[in-house]
Amino acid sequence: MQKLRLTKEVKRIALVRISGQFGDGMIQASIAGYLLFSPERQTSAPQIAFVLAITLLPYSLVGPAIGVIADVIDRRNIVVYGNALRATVSLILLLIVLGTASQALLAITILLLLGIDRFVLAVLSTVLPRIVSGKELVAIDGYLPTMGTVSAATGAATAVGISAIFDSITAALIVAALLYSIAAVLATGFAKQSLGPDQKLAWSATKSRAIEDVIQGVSVLMKTRPARYALLSITAQRVAFGAFTVASILTAREVYQTESQALAVVAGSFAVAAIVAGTIGVSTPTAVNRMSRETWLLILSVLSAIAVITAQFVPALFALGLAGFAATCAPGGNKVLTDERLQVTIPDTHRGRAFAIYDTAINSAVVIGAAVCALLSDYIQIFDLLLVVSLSTITIGWFWSKIANSGTATSA
């Protein structure tokens, strides 16, 4: 395992990320509890799809423009003021929840908050080469996202606990705002201009540059055969995760009447999914050194298929665990190999743009899977829907991944 020197800058960026993503987890769990599990709101299946869309789409919509905006102003200031803005918007969200504001205002506020979250996280990744280099950069690229994911999951669990104790999400939103404020204060420890950019774009150039980046990102992906099919593959399989999300929410609300219990069930099923994805992701590099990529992905796809089929014949709560396994087993390995296909086959001059489109595609796929299952759940039993969606997307994803990983690193 690559050893990482814990310089002051590395420690600071880690603390900024951990505190910020802890707040993210608390916010996301609070939003889910308020919008999806509050008895007084009685959210319908189509409304669930809408909530998931406004929760996930900011990650897609902001991504393609991140690189351009980060070239305009001091990235250190983005991290400082971005976290301060997250704290402010969290408190505004609290006031909206306590008041009687319209659904539209609530949706806009959530959209704004999650969009800022994605922007700050993307910039934190962008600045890493300014603090570490060489092999250490590879190490920190592995450590920090894992630490952030664990922090977000812990924040979500904390929010569930706080909301259960106080029977309200008020306290959780206040703590999240405090954590964002701590992240902002920590970020002030970086010297101005120390995180880049070296050369700034004029504001007038950002709009045309952003549009050009999106067009070039799509173009280079479409022209590069291994990258194209790798992206299609993981996008198809991420649809299954959207279906799993809706299945978890609907099942938890059906099994438990109280908000805290239902939210705990969903959090538990997502914890299983996260553990599976992490385990498969860590195992994939070793596995593909011992067998072909196609064989490894076929094994994972078969395991996912067995899990989702078995979920039809066991009690609901156990079925959710199996569904989480099915939705993250095959995609967990495929995600690692898709990242590698894009890194190897896309020229460095276009890699950032390609990854922005990648981010957009996989998050949009989750929304599509959620929308399909939510809209059809009144007509077809939810686990039957999950079976059909999961089996079809996993199969299609494996077929496309076979093409991607058997091709050479050339354009076609």
Buried (B, 14 or more C-beta within 10 A) or exposed (E): EEEBEEEEBBEBBBBBBBBBBBBBBBBBBBBBBBBBBBEEEEBEBEBBBBBBBBBBBBBBBBBBBBBBBBBBBBBBBBBBBBBBBBBBBBBBBBEBBEEEBEEEEBBBBBBBBBBBBBBBBBBBBBBBBBBBEEEBBEBBEBBBBEBBBBBBBBBBBBBBBBBBEEEBBBBBBBBBBBBBBBBBBBBBBBEEEBBBBEEEBEEEBBEEBBEEBBEBBBBBBEEBBBBBBBBBBBBBBBBBBBBBBBBBBBBBBEBBEEBBBBBBBBBBBBBBBBBBBBEBBEBBEEBBEEEEBBEBBBBBBBBBBBBBBBBEEEEBBEBBBBBBBBBBBBBBBBBBBBBBBBEEBBEEEBBBBBBBBBBBBBBBBBBBBBBBBBBBBEEEEBBEBBBBBBBEBBBBBBBBBBBBBEBEEEBE
